[in-house]
């Protein structure tokens, strides 16, 4: 695909101007019209969309989510550095999630502008694509923080301090927005869409399936709520072509290359720098996850993690939260070629196997037609394929037959037992890829085989990982009256609305 060579400093200046334009009166200092100056008037939806789409991928490959990777057993500190006391004790502060909050809202702002500019230009297809991408980030924010500013967000001329919406209401509205986006996709795309769509290459069928998969993702989150009935939304998903299947991953690639600020996001954070140095010398494999895969002879281990520096035949990790960690941290494993393969790799937004696991659980629950075992085994196999395991299909078949935690004969008879069985395998498949999804499954189903993933820090506050983040300090500073309406928030007891 064509590489969009957008200088980051220029982009920052453009966004700063956009923010200023939306926050000031239109006639403020309006004495000259400089055609060479970036303003809200001359920045089109087509210019904004590639940057916004790349921003979604950058959020999912970001170090902002590393705390979740650590909490749920995927990553761990190397031992060469002092451990993060707030993170490893779960004694997080109000400033802990500041950067994550700000970065997600920045990308959502770009998508908001893209949608409204596209609709003003009569380009419903581009507007629909922006709405679908934004639904992914909105759901993640709810799943991390709970109630958040949503309906009044970005309308700075009307709402200087946006109110907080209930998470349940946001989920319901996102379902409606995705319905609208699917309808928008029925229109004829402009010729330029093929050039600027760095996600699906103007494949509208994939965009609709992406929307359907996000709809199912939200439905499954609510599966343990008393009286929840997904029937109406499931009917829409089925009527509109179903969810993403094998080989139908949603990812973004504007033309990543092995140069500074142009590498694929996850690789840039966890792979190698353009000069060949480790991008993160403090991030290593977590012993909990290594032991889980070794015990079950899972060949994906070598795709998730790289061999140690001193032995190409050894994959070694560290114990998350131990003050001494692994004193020889350089001789523990970094991220492997299945997830940090090259500087030019696609940045995932929603991988095919993740959709197949969701589909398998929906079938097990009786929401979708089909055979749960067949759907589940297809999801596991797709994980092997996606990660690039040699002889993936045969290796997956062997794993499904011989690993007790993977053999469907051990899935149980009840819906909940089967849902947990599927979710555990999804947890394994998602290592390093979608920690928000895995963390949400742990909070929703408590499907982990043991609690060995908990921090080893003896000062940890509780024998459980937090169920949410606290609201950012920046919100208490700039939007105090509204954030305080949410009451006293505790990271262990203030559950997200869908938690049982």
VOGU-3710 file (C-alpha; in Angstrom, 3 decimals, decimal comma):
1> xxxxxxxxxx> 0,000/0,000/0,000  1,034/3,593/-0,480  2,897/5,043/2,494  1,407/8,230/3,888  4,489/10,205/4,866  2,948/12,436/7,515  5,495/14,169/9,686  4,478/13,816/13,327  5,353/17,383/14,230  3,247/18,690/11,384
11> xxxxxxxxxx> 0,370/16,439/12,464  0,671/17,725/16,004  0,521/21,297/14,776  -2,487/20,521/12,594  -4,337/18,905/15,500  -3,476/21,790/17,780  -5,001/24,185/15,271  -8,108/22,004/14,964  -8,550/21,943/18,723  -8,100/25,682/18,893
21> xxxxxxxxxx> -10,615/26,229/16,113  -13,279/24,131/17,807  -12,757/25,836/21,134  -12,793/29,484/20,020  -15,342/31,771/18,438  -15,271/31,553/14,662  -14,509/35,261/14,243  -11,594/35,286/16,695  -8,670/37,046/14,980  -10,317/36,292/11,625
31> xxxxxxxxxx> -8,609/39,102/9,711  -6,709/37,162/7,045  -7,155/33,845/5,262  -3,780/32,188/4,749  -4,219/29,319/2,213  -0,961/27,731/3,410  -2,099/27,462/7,012  -3,721/24,273/8,278  -7,197/25,121/9,551  -10,416/23,316/10,240
41> xxxxxxxxxx> -11,725/24,522/6,870  -9,016/23,041/4,682  -8,433/19,748/6,514  -10,738/17,252/4,834  -12,104/13,959/6,082  -9,933/12,197/3,515  -6,832/13,778/5,009  -7,829/12,950/8,578  -8,900/9,343/8,105  -5,503/7,675/7,465
51> xxxxxxxxxx> -4,011/9,369/10,511  -7,003/8,405/12,667  -7,018/4,799/11,432  -3,309/4,479/12,104  -3,987/5,979/15,531  -6,407/3,167/16,390  -3,741/0,600/15,587  -1,173/2,586/17,544  -3,438/2,510/20,610  -3,669/-1,294/20,447
61> xxxxxxxxxx> 0,081/-1,710/19,984  0,874/0,880/22,628  2,852/0,582/25,845  -0,151/2,314/27,457  -1,645/-1,180/27,782  1,479/-2,811/29,199  0,143/-2,705/32,752  -2,683/-5,027/31,653  -0,206/-7,305/29,858  1,636/-7,538/33,182
71> xxxxxxxxxx> -1,416/-7,933/35,404  -2,831/-10,874/33,456  0,413/-12,809/33,050  1,683/-12,023/29,547  4,609/-9,669/30,261  6,862/-8,881/33,194  9,710/-6,534/34,085  13,195/-7,753/33,191  14,736/-7,438/36,653  17,355/-4,998/35,395
81> xxxxxxxxxx> 15,221/-2,107/36,603  13,395/-1,244/39,810  9,844/-2,594/39,704  6,846/-0,269/39,448  5,510/-0,247/42,994  2,089/1,227/42,186  1,478/-1,248/39,370  2,828/-4,377/41,067  1,044/-3,693/44,371  -2,180/-2,688/42,546
91> xxxxxxxxxx> -2,026/0,519/44,610  -2,678/2,695/41,579  -3,237/6,443/41,768  -5,561/8,811/39,921  -2,729/9,703/37,554  -2,057/6,059/36,625  -4,357/6,110/33,586  -3,823/9,710/32,477  -1,825/8,973/29,325  -4,045/6,086/28,204
101> xxxxxxxxxx> -7,165/8,256/28,618  -5,656/11,217/26,772  -4,288/9,175/23,877  -7,546/7,292/23,276  -9,592/10,474/23,366  -7,157/12,153/20,949  -7,730/9,410/18,367  -11,483/9,437/19,001  -11,445/13,194/18,363  -9,838/12,616/14,954
111> xxxxxxxxxx> -12,462/9,976/14,141  -15,236/12,332/15,329  -13,991/15,066/12,996  -13,599/12,601/10,135  -17,183/11,403/10,535  -18,718/14,873/10,597  -16,599/16,194/7,737  -17,370/13,105/5,664  -21,112/13,443/6,258  -20,948/17,139/5,357
121> xxxxxxxxxx> -19,314/16,116/2,080  -21,909/13,394/1,438  -19,390/10,577/1,946  -21,322/8,127/4,116  -18,933/5,235/3,490  -15,992/7,119/4,977  -18,207/8,285/7,839  -19,260/4,687/8,487  -15,656/3,470/8,568  -14,800/6,161/11,117
131> xxxxxxxxxx> -17,778/5,195/13,277  -16,797/1,519/13,256  -13,219/2,270/14,277  -14,368/4,618/17,020  -16,691/1,942/18,455  -13,644/-0,215/19,185  -11,963/2,511/21,245  -15,165/3,641/22,975  -15,831/0,118/24,193  -12,268/-0,242/25,436
141> xxxxxxxxxx> -12,578/3,008/27,420  -15,792/1,798/29,064  -14,205/-1,573/29,833  -11,227/0,147/31,468  -12,822/3,132/33,231  -16,584/2,493/33,440  -18,788/5,556/32,931  -17,072/8,148/30,734  -17,793/11,370/28,811  -19,420/10,236/25,584
151> xxxxxxxxxx> -22,527/11,973/24,245  -21,152/15,459/24,995  -17,531/14,685/24,140  -15,766/16,994/21,637  -18,650/19,479/21,485  -16,528/22,129/23,131  -18,574/25,121/21,976  -21,629/23,721/23,760  -20,177/21,557/26,528  -16,965/22,910/27,994
161> xxxxxxxxxx> -17,136/20,225/30,682  -18,769/17,101/29,200  -21,044/15,050/31,415  -20,413/11,372/32,134  -22,606/8,763/30,437  -23,493/5,441/32,001  -21,477/2,583/30,542  -24,589/0,542/29,855  -26,097/3,453/27,906  -22,890/3,864/25,909
171> xxxxxxxxxx> -22,966/0,198/24,937  -26,573/0,562/23,785  -25,779/3,669/21,767  -22,723/2,052/20,187  -24,981/-0,745/18,951  -27,159/1,885/17,267  -24,152/3,705/15,819  -22,832/0,459/14,378  -26,243/-0,195/12,810  -26,048/3,232/11,193
181> xxxxxxxxxx> -22,478/2,607/10,045  -23,529/-0,656/8,387  -26,298/1,225/6,571  -23,787/3,877/5,481  -21,613/1,142/3,996  -24,390/0,291/1,537  -23,700/3,514/-0,346  -21,241/3,750/-3,224  -17,785/4,659/-1,996  -15,887/7,510/-3,555
191> xxxxxxxxxx> -12,988/6,512/-5,769  -10,563/7,984/-3,234  -11,690/5,503/-0,564  -9,539/2,748/-2,040  -6,470/4,934/-1,627  -7,127/6,253/1,866  -8,569/3,074/3,401  -5,378/1,745/4,975  -7,425/-0,740/7,013  -9,491/-2,838/4,611
201> xxxxxxxxxx> -8,467/-1,556/1,200  -12,035/-0,372/0,455  -13,460/-3,854/1,116  -16,879/-2,851/2,425  -17,804/-6,453/3,235  -14,939/-6,584/5,728  -16,027/-3,281/7,244  -19,535/-4,653/7,825  -18,188/-7,876/9,326  -15,912/-5,789/11,547
211> xxxxxxxxxx> -18,945/-3,853/12,767  -20,830/-7,104/13,395  -17,899/-8,526/15,350  -17,749/-5,438/17,548  -21,478/-5,809/18,165  -20,962/-9,425/19,254  -18,011/-8,365/21,424  -20,273/-6,027/23,390  -23,011/-8,647/23,675  -20,631/-11,219/25,121
221> xxxxxxxxxx> -19,406/-8,702/27,695  -22,968/-8,577/29,028  -23,528/-12,330/28,957  -23,418/-12,739/32,753  -25,917/-9,975/33,490  -29,229/-11,189/34,877  -31,982/-11,109/32,277  -29,730/-10,050/29,407  -31,277/-10,942/26,051  -29,109/-10,464/22,931
231> xxxxxxxxxx> -31,672/-11,841/20,456  -32,479/-8,584/18,645  -28,837/-7,664/18,074  -27,874/-11,223/17,133  -30,559/-11,143/14,431  -28,999/-8,008/12,959  -25,547/-9,588/12,957  -26,849/-12,655/11,127  -28,844/-10,578/8,644  -25,828/-8,427/7,786
241> xxxxxxxxxx> -23,404/-11,217/6,936  -22,069/-12,415/10,268  -18,714/-11,862/11,936  -15,124/-11,995/10,727  -13,978/-15,438/9,645  -10,691/-17,232/9,049  -8,189/-15,004/7,258  -10,321/-11,914/7,822  -8,251/-9,900/10,262  -8,752/-6,186/10,719
251> xxxxxxxxxx> -5,422/-4,421/10,779  -3,829/-1,223/9,561  -0,732/-0,502/7,526  -0,062/2,868/5,899  3,278/1,513/4,647  5,359/0,880/7,751  9,122/0,793/7,169  12,188/0,294/9,340  12,839/3,963/10,006  12,390/6,164/13,041
261> xxxxxxxxxx> 8,706/6,924/13,733  7,630/4,780/10,759  7,770/1,264/12,234  4,663/-0,782/12,911  3,480/0,282/16,408  3,759/-2,970/18,386  7,100/-3,766/16,785  8,332/-0,236/17,471  7,499/-0,701/21,161  8,549/-4,325/21,676
271> xxxxxxxxxx> 10,728/-5,332/18,737  13,938/-3,718/17,524  14,838/-0,128/16,755  15,937/0,780/13,214  19,539/0,335/14,385  18,858/-3,184/15,695  18,764/-2,436/19,417  15,964/-3,745/21,638  13,060/-1,320/21,695  12,236/-2,237/25,293
281> xxxxxxxxxx> 14,970/-3,631/27,513  12,634/-3,612/30,513  9,886/-5,848/29,063  10,227/-9,608/29,219  8,186/-12,801/29,082  6,141/-13,665/32,159  7,011/-16,971/33,796  3,349/-17,674/34,478  2,467/-17,770/30,796  5,627/-19,643/29,840
291> xxxxxxxxxx> 4,850/-22,375/32,381  1,242/-22,606/31,199  2,328/-23,254/27,620  5,267/-25,522/28,476  3,055/-27,681/30,696  0,668/-28,192/27,803  3,342/-28,591/25,107  1,969/-25,597/23,212  4,160/-24,802/20,158  2,903/-21,212/20,076
301> xxxxxxxxxx> 5,354/-20,436/22,882  8,143/-19,806/20,353  5,926/-17,403/18,425  4,939/-15,355/21,469  8,459/-15,088/22,915  11,992/-14,999/21,526  14,887/-17,126/22,798  17,139/-15,645/25,449  20,207/-13,669/24,483  22,668/-16,310/25,671
311> xxxxxxxxxx> 20,888/-19,472/24,514  18,894/-19,741/21,247  17,200/-22,891/22,542  15,836/-21,429/25,783  12,795/-19,269/26,457  12,909/-17,843/29,971  10,831/-15,285/31,817  10,613/-13,356/35,046  8,236/-13,428/37,991  6,030/-10,367/37,834
321> xxxxxxxxxx> 6,252/-8,192/40,917  9,259/-9,784/42,608  11,640/-7,026/43,676  14,597/-9,050/42,379  12,665/-10,251/39,309  15,268/-11,996/37,206  18,597/-10,395/38,166  20,013/-11,568/34,865  17,235/-9,781/32,985  19,109/-9,588/29,700
331> xxxxxxxxxx> 19,018/-13,384/29,617  15,234/-13,581/29,677  12,990/-13,527/26,642  11,606/-10,582/24,741  8,524/-10,688/22,505  8,666/-13,270/19,731  8,327/-13,296/15,930  4,625/-14,148/15,945  3,742/-10,745/17,387  6,914/-8,684/16,873
341> xxxxxxxxxx> 8,041/-10,021/13,523  9,109/-7,041/11,457  9,057/-3,270/11,304  6,686/-3,426/8,331  4,154/-5,850/9,815  0,460/-4,997/9,847  -0,753/-3,558/13,143  -3,732/-5,575/14,328  -6,995/-3,971/15,347  -9,109/-7,137/15,630
351> xxxxxxxxxx> -7,485/-10,446/14,585  -9,453/-13,157/12,797  -8,941/-15,754/15,536  -10,355/-13,416/18,185  -13,567/-13,145/16,189  -13,717/-16,935/15,808  -13,389/-17,435/19,570  -16,248/-15,001/20,133  -18,317/-16,837/17,554  -17,594/-20,164/19,285
361> xxxxxxxxxx> -18,786/-18,825/22,624  -21,913/-17,361/21,022  -22,685/-20,784/19,519  -22,085/-22,498/22,873  -24,570/-20,074/24,429  -27,158/-20,853/21,748  -27,037/-17,335/20,327  -25,769/-18,408/16,899  -26,403/-21,633/14,970  -23,634/-24,196/14,574
371> xxxxxxxxxx> -21,539/-26,715/16,473  -19,623/-25,212/19,392  -16,788/-27,735/19,268  -16,224/-27,235/15,554  -16,254/-23,445/15,937  -13,916/-23,585/18,931  -11,401/-25,844/17,191  -11,464/-23,562/14,150  -10,599/-20,627/16,432  -7,634/-22,431/18,003
381> xxxxxxxxxx> -6,393/-23,489/14,573  -6,695/-19,933/13,281  -4,555/-18,746/16,210  -1,786/-21,143/15,119  -2,083/-19,926/11,528  -2,162/-16,234/12,467  0,966/-16,580/14,608  2,844/-18,348/11,808  3,425/-21,685/13,569  5,132/-24,176/11,228
391> xxxxxxxxxx> 2,679/-26,814/9,977  0,022/-24,818/11,785  -2,999/-26,992/11,004  -1,312/-30,248/11,994  0,226/-28,722/15,121  -3,130/-27,302/16,157  -4,821/-30,672/15,659  -2,189/-32,351/17,832  -2,590/-29,709/20,537  -6,376/-29,980/20,500
401> xxxxxxxxxx> -6,139/-33,737/20,922  -3,411/-34,066/23,524  -3,553/-30,952/25,718  -6,106/-31,451/28,469  -6,905/-27,736/28,656  -7,609/-27,714/24,903  -9,401/-31,026/24,284  -13,121/-30,358/23,912  -13,876/-33,560/25,827  -12,944/-31,557/28,922
411> xxxxxxxxxx> -15,118/-28,560/28,100  -17,989/-29,628/30,337  -21,676/-29,856/29,620  -23,050/-26,557/30,871  -23,043/-23,294/28,940  -20,915/-21,562/31,568  -18,364/-24,378/31,642  -18,011/-24,279/27,873  -17,815/-20,470/27,846  -14,965/-20,579/30,370
421> xxxxxxxxxx> -13,208/-23,350/28,445  -13,324/-21,294/25,245  -12,299/-18,092/27,041  -9,192/-19,741/28,533  -8,003/-20,727/25,087  -8,803/-17,232/23,840  -6,680/-15,864/26,695  -3,769/-17,994/25,507  -4,222/-16,932/21,891  -4,323/-13,222/22,805
431> xxxxxxxxxx> -0,926/-13,022/24,518  0,511/-9,583/23,752  -2,235/-8,894/21,225  -5,451/-7,762/22,925  -4,969/-7,524/26,694  -8,204/-5,558/27,200  -10,207/-8,482/25,800  -8,387/-11,036/27,953  -8,669/-8,889/31,097  -12,370/-8,438/30,410
441> xxxxxxxxxx> -12,870/-12,200/30,092  -11,124/-12,730/33,435  -13,433/-10,174/35,056  -16,484/-11,618/33,309  -15,891/-15,368/33,638  -13,053/-15,912/36,120  -11,862/-18,735/33,882  -8,167/-18,834/34,850  -6,931/-22,250/36,089  -5,119/-20,698/39,074
451> xxxxxxxxxx> -4,018/-17,337/40,474  -0,344/-17,664/39,585  -0,606/-14,628/37,323  -1,010/-12,344/40,364  1,840/-10,026/41,239  4,517/-11,590/43,442  5,076/-8,288/45,215  4,539/-9,093/48,912  3,062/-5,606/49,376  0,180/-6,154/46,942
461> xxxxxxxxxx> -3,062/-4,771/48,345  -5,277/-7,751/47,505  -5,142/-11,244/46,113  -6,897/-10,103/42,956  -6,077/-7,820/40,068  -7,966/-4,519/39,815  -11,274/-4,575/37,973  -10,832/-1,058/36,563  -8,699/2,066/36,575  -9,440/5,179/38,583
471> xxxxxxxxxx> -10,480/8,294/36,698  -7,475/10,344/35,564  -6,211/13,193/37,662  -6,589/15,404/34,592  -10,353/14,885/34,764  -10,508/15,996/38,381  -8,511/19,078/37,384  -10,403/20,113/34,231  -13,791/18,398/34,536  -14,118/18,154/38,296
481> xxxxxxxxxx> -17,873/18,736/38,800  -18,775/15,944/36,374  -16,215/13,345/37,381  -17,136/13,830/41,035  -20,719/12,819/40,255  -19,336/9,296/39,835  -18,668/9,113/43,576  -15,780/7,380/45,293  -14,135/4,936/42,900  -12,150/1,926/44,082
491> xxxxxxxxxx> -10,061/-0,173/41,727  -11,198/-3,434/43,329  -14,840/-2,882/44,236  -16,233/-0,391/41,670  -17,076/-2,910/38,984  -17,770/-2,206/35,315  -21,518/-2,467/34,711  -21,332/-5,850/32,965  -19,356/-7,633/35,697  -21,199/-10,338/37,670
//
